[in-house]
Amino acid sequence: MNRTSTVPTALLCALLSGLVPATVGCAGRQAKVQSITDAPAEVRRVPTPAEFQIGPGDRISIQVWRHDDLDLDVTVAPDGTISYPLVGRVDVAGKTYTEIRDFLSEAISEYYTDPQVSVNIVELQSQKVIVIGEVAQPMVLQLSNEMSVLEALTRAGGINQYSRTSNVLLIRGGMDSPELYTVDVDAIFSQGDMEQMVFLQRGDIVVVPTRTITNAARFFREVSGVLAPFVAGSAVYRNAVTGGAQGTSSVLE
């Protein structure tokens, strides 16, 4: 594991400004952090099946009406591609099943008139989320259906006594330009505030912060140490985003 790898500055800035009471600027910029209650409704909701982006490890079924020789049940390769008759290698990573259907329809229309192509998701293995911080077992979790932030925390063994549950962090949108939201888990339990409830999406990182942060520089080093394996391309991170060979979850050491 490469402990000297660096974490993108944007992510560290977002984390620091989300955890330290005062707003912190990094590299001349203010990291934007907002409460989940102020986020658009689509941030909290569960993606529809049509919005799921296919990734490595996912299995899809392709059928072409009256052309059985073009029917295919295939698992997306680690590089995000599939091999399809007449077309060759097709990069499907990051595409929805409707986008794949439209691409294949156009590609084989060179050989067949008005082909009727259908694409169905058979199994999802690339819908991973990561739970780290003050939980019993930091984990990579597989989204097989809707999963709330509470369920993710429960699957990670629950939060420990040193956590600050009024300010759980949700990182969404990638490592280099993350969107960061705070979730008041305390309010869900004590007040039944369902406005704080959020359902997780592929690639989300949930960070349960420690109760007190007294040294910002030390915090930077600690967070960098936790997240560096993910951005450095370690086996754990590759499994988290590609499906890898693990089952529905894996424990992060």
Secondary structure per residue as TSV (DSSP state, phi and psi in degrees):
chain	resnum	aa	ss	phi	psi
A	1	M	-	360.0	132.1
A	2	N	-	-91.7	98.1
A	3	R	T	-80.1	-9.2
A	4	T	T	-91.5	-5.5
A	5	S	-	-65.5	147.3
A	6	T	-	-97.8	154.0
A	7	V	-	-101.0	139.5
A	8	P	-	-49.7	135.6
A	9	T	H	-58.0	-38.7
A	10	A	H	-58.4	-40.1
A	11	L	H	-69.3	-43.9
A	12	L	H	-63.5	-40.3
A	13	C	H	-61.9	-43.5
A	14	A	H	-63.0	-44.0
A	15	L	H	-62.4	-45.9
A	16	L	H	-64.9	-43.8
A	17	S	H	-70.6	-22.2
A	18	G	H	-80.3	-24.4
A	19	L	H	-102.8	-31.6
A	20	V	S	-88.0	133.7
A	21	P	S	-52.2	-43.3
A	22	A	S	-81.1	148.8
A	23	T	-	-69.9	131.1
A	24	V	-	-112.6	133.4
A	25	G	E	-99.3	142.4
A	26	C	E	-128.9	132.5
A	27	A	T	52.6	38.6
A	28	G	T	80.7	2.8
A	29	R	E	-121.6	153.3
A	30	Q	E	-94.5	126.6
A	31	A	-	-75.7	128.6
A	32	K	-	-88.5	120.7
A	33	V	E	-130.7	135.5
A	34	Q	E	-139.7	156.8
A	35	S	E	-68.3	146.0
A	36	I	G	-61.9	-25.0
A	37	T	G	-69.8	-20.3
A	38	D	G	-94.7	-3.8
A	39	A	S	-79.5	153.8
A	40	P	-	-58.1	153.7
A	41	A	H	-58.3	-33.7
A	42	E	H	-67.3	-18.7
A	43	V	H	-70.0	-35.6
A	44	R	H	-88.9	-19.9
A	45	R	S	-82.1	168.3
A	46	V	-	-84.7	131.5
A	47	P	-	-61.5	144.6
A	48	T	-	-76.0	158.5
A	49	P	G	-53.6	-35.1
A	50	A	G	-67.4	-17.4
A	51	E	G	-94.7	-10.4
A	52	F	-	-64.0	129.3
A	53	Q	-	-92.1	128.2
A	54	I	-	-70.6	144.3
A	55	G	-	-143.3	174.1
A	56	P	T	-54.2	138.0
A	57	G	T	93.2	-18.7
A	58	D	-	-73.7	149.2
A	59	R	E	-115.1	130.3
A	60	I	E	-126.8	154.9
A	61	S	E	-115.4	128.5
A	62	I	E	-117.2	128.9
A	63	Q	E	-132.5	141.8
A	64	V	E	-123.0	120.7
A	65	W	T	-57.7	126.8
A	66	R	T	68.0	16.5
A	67	H	-	-136.6	74.1
A	68	D	G	-60.8	-26.4
A	69	D	G	-67.8	-13.4
A	70	L	G	-101.4	-2.1
A	71	D	-	-71.2	138.8
A	72	L	E	-150.8	134.3
A	73	D	E	-113.1	114.0
A	74	V	E	-139.9	146.4
A	75	T	E	-99.4	132.7
A	76	V	-	-66.8	130.7
A	77	A	-	-69.8	162.6
A	78	P	T	-57.0	-25.4
A	79	D	T	-86.8	6.4
A	80	G	S	84.4	15.1
A	81	T	E	-117.1	164.3
A	82	I	E	-130.7	162.0
A	83	S	E	-110.2	124.8
A	84	Y	E	-126.5	139.6
A	85	P	T	-54.2	140.3
A	86	L	T	72.9	-23.6
A	87	V	T	-102.9	-36.0
A	88	G	E	89.3	-147.5
A	89	R	E	-73.6	131.9
A	90	V	E	-125.8	126.2
A	91	D	E	-83.0	110.4
A	92	V	-	-109.2	-7.7
A	93	A	T	-61.7	132.4
A	94	G	T	85.0	-0.4
A	95	K	-	-102.2	150.1
A	96	T	-	-82.7	166.8
A	97	Y	H	-65.9	-29.1
A	98	T	H	-70.7	-36.0
A	99	E	H	-67.1	-38.7
A	100	I	H	-65.2	-42.8
A	101	R	H	-59.2	-47.2
A	102	D	H	-64.3	-39.3
A	103	F	H	-64.1	-47.5
A	104	L	H	-66.2	-37.0
A	105	S	H	-59.0	-44.3
A	106	E	H	-70.0	-38.3
A	107	A	H	-66.2	-41.2
A	108	I	H	-90.1	-4.0
A	109	S	T	-65.9	-14.3
A	110	E	T	-70.0	-22.6
A	111	Y	T	-110.7	-26.7
A	112	Y	S	-131.0	145.5
A	113	T	S	-82.2	126.0
A	114	D	S	46.6	60.3
A	115	P	-	-68.0	138.5
A	116	Q	-	-101.7	99.8
A	117	V	E	-104.4	137.3
A	118	S	E	-126.7	141.0
A	119	V	E	-126.9	128.2
A	120	N	E	-126.5	145.3
A	121	I	E	-84.8	120.3
A	122	V	E	-91.4	-44.4
A	123	E	E	-153.0	134.9
A	124	L	-	-105.0	128.9
A	125	Q	-	-128.1	-5.0
A	126	S	-	-100.6	0.4
A	127	Q	-	-86.9	77.3
A	128	K	E	-104.8	145.8
A	129	V	E	-128.7	158.6
A	130	I	E	-122.4	133.4
A	131	V	E	-119.7	119.8
A	132	I	E	-135.4	175.1
A	133	G	E	101.0	-144.6
A	134	E	S	-82.4	64.2
A	135	V	B	-125.0	162.9
A	136	A	S	-63.8	-41.9
A	137	Q	S	-139.1	96.0
A	138	P	-	-53.4	134.5
A	139	M	E	-143.5	158.6
A	140	V	E	-101.7	124.2
A	141	L	E	-115.9	143.4
A	142	Q	E	-94.9	129.0
A	143	L	-	-86.2	108.4
A	144	S	S	-100.8	-20.4
A	145	N	S	-156.0	-163.8
A	146	E	-	-65.3	137.4
A	147	M	-	-137.8	121.0
A	148	S	B	-82.8	166.3
A	149	V	H	-62.0	-33.1
A	150	L	H	-65.7	-42.3
A	151	E	H	-64.7	-39.4
A	152	A	H	-62.2	-42.5
A	153	L	H	-65.8	-37.2
A	154	T	H	-65.6	-42.8
A	155	R	H	-65.9	-26.1
A	156	A	T	-84.2	14.3
A	157	G	T	89.4	3.9
A	158	G	-	88.1	168.2
A	159	I	B	-89.4	154.7
A	160	N	-	-100.7	178.5
A	161	Q	T	-70.2	-15.0
A	162	Y	T	-95.4	6.5
A	163	S	B	-85.1	156.4
A	164	R	-	-108.8	91.6
A	165	T	G	-80.1	-6.1
A	166	S	G	-82.0	-4.2
A	167	N	G	-144.4	47.7
A	168	V	E	-69.3	139.7
A	169	L	E	-104.8	137.8
A	170	L	E	-116.5	118.7
A	171	I	E	-102.9	127.0
A	172	R	E	-138.3	145.5
A	173	G	S	103.3	9.4
A	174	G	-	103.9	168.0
A	175	M	S	-79.0	-35.7
A	176	D	S	-82.4	-32.2
A	177	S	S	-135.4	68.9
A	178	P	-	-76.0	151.0
A	179	E	E	-101.3	134.9
A	180	L	E	-127.4	130.2
A	181	Y	E	-126.0	146.6
A	182	T	E	-101.6	139.9
A	183	V	E	-123.0	124.9
A	184	D	-	-89.7	88.8
A	185	V	H	-65.6	-33.8
A	186	D	H	-56.1	-42.4
A	187	A	H	-66.2	-31.3
A	188	I	H	-65.9	-45.3
A	189	F	H	-73.2	-47.9
A	190	S	H	-83.9	-29.7
A	191	Q	H	-117.9	-5.5
A	192	G	-	64.7	32.0
A	193	D	-	-79.4	91.5
A	194	M	G	-75.4	-7.1
A	195	E	G	-65.3	-22.0
A	196	Q	G	-82.7	-12.7
A	197	M	-	-71.2	136.5
A	198	V	-	-138.2	140.3
A	199	F	B	-100.3	138.1
A	200	L	-	-82.3	153.6
A	201	Q	-	-126.7	163.9
A	202	R	T	-50.8	131.4
A	203	G	T	87.6	-3.5
A	204	D	-	-64.7	145.8
A	205	I	E	-121.9	123.2
A	206	V	E	-103.1	124.2
A	207	V	E	-117.9	118.6
A	208	V	E	-94.8	110.4
A	209	P	-	-77.3	160.6
A	210	T	B	-75.4	160.2
A	211	R	S	-63.5	-38.8
A	212	T	-	-131.5	142.1
A	213	I	-	-126.6	111.7
A	214	T	-	-106.2	-16.4
A	215	N	-	-132.8	105.6
A	216	A	H	-63.5	-40.0
A	217	A	H	-62.8	-43.0
A	218	R	H	-64.5	-38.7
A	219	F	H	-60.6	-43.5
A	220	F	H	-55.3	-46.0
A	221	R	H	-65.4	-40.6
A	222	E	H	-66.3	-45.8
A	223	V	H	-65.2	-40.8
A	224	S	H	-60.3	-40.2
A	225	G	H	-65.0	-35.4
A	226	V	H	-73.2	-43.2
A	227	L	H	-91.0	-18.1
A	228	A	H	-54.0	-42.0
A	229	P	H	-58.8	-29.7
A	230	F	H	-73.1	-44.8
A	231	V	H	-82.7	-11.7
A	232	A	T	-86.8	-3.2
A	233	G	T	81.9	29.4
A	234	S	-	-68.6	169.0
A	235	A	H	-59.8	-38.0
A	236	V	H	-62.4	-44.4
A	237	Y	H	-68.0	-41.0
A	238	R	H	-61.2	-40.5
A	239	N	H	-64.5	-36.6
A	240	A	H	-64.8	-35.4
A	241	V	H	-104.5	-11.5
A	242	T	H	-115.6	-9.8
A	243	G	-	98.7	-36.4
A	244	G	-	50.2	-148.3
A	245	A	S	-112.8	1.4
A	246	Q	-	-80.1	171.2
A	247	G	-	-82.9	-134.2
A	248	T	S	-79.6	-16.0
A	249	S	E	-157.7	160.2
A	250	S	E	-143.9	145.1
A	251	V	E	-87.6	134.8
A	252	L	-	-90.0	127.3
A	253	E	-	-82.0	360.0
